[in-house]
Amino acid sequence: MIPGAVLGWDMGAALAMAQALGTDTLIAAELLPEIEAVMVRKLNEQIGEGHG
């Protein structure tokens, strides 16, 4: 954990949520890391803009 930065998602929780929503967990396991990378990058950009 780093104050003022997002490092990633809890993939166990994300996969559990996908399963609870009825999504194929194999597909979720393939797609979530790509989605996570974009979200982390964008969130950290927004956090950086707020501190600049």
C-alpha positions in Angstrom: 0.0 0.0 0.0 1.3 3.4 -1.0 -0.5 6.6 0.3 -1.8 8.5 -2.7 -1.6 5.7 -5.2 -3.6 2.7 -6.4 -1.5 -0.5 -6.9 -4.2 -2.9 -8.0 -7.4 -4.8 -7.3 -8.1 -7.7 -5.1 -8.4 -10.3 -7.8 -9.9 -12.9 -5.5 -12.7 -10.5 -4.7 -13.1 -9.5 -8.3 -13.4 -13.1 -9.4 -15.8 -13.9 -6.6 -18.0 -11.0 -7.7 -17.8 -12.2 -11.4 -19.0 -15.6 -10.3 -21.8 -14.2 -8.1 -23.0 -12.2 -11.1 -23.0 -15.4 -13.2 -20.0 -14.4 -15.4 -17.8 -17.2 -16.7 -14.8 -17.0 -14.3 -12.4 -18.2 -16.9 -13.3 -15.3 -19.1 -13.2 -12.9 -16.1 -9.7 -14.2 -15.2 -8.5 -13.5 -18.8 -10.0 -10.0 -19.0 -9.7 -8.6 -15.5 -5.9 -8.0 -15.6 -6.2 -5.9 -18.7 -9.1 -3.9 -17.3 -7.2 -3.5 -14.0 -4.1 -2.2 -15.7 -6.0 0.6 -17.5 -8.0 1.5 -14.4 -5.0 1.6 -12.1 -3.1 3.8 -14.6 -6.1 6.2 -15.1 -6.8 6.4 -11.3 -3.2 7.2 -10.6 -3.2 9.9 -13.3 -6.2 11.5 -11.6 -4.6 11.3 -8.2 -1.5 12.9 -9.6 -3.5 15.7 -11.1 -5.1 16.4 -7.7 -1.7 16.7 -6.0 -0.1 18.9 -8.7 
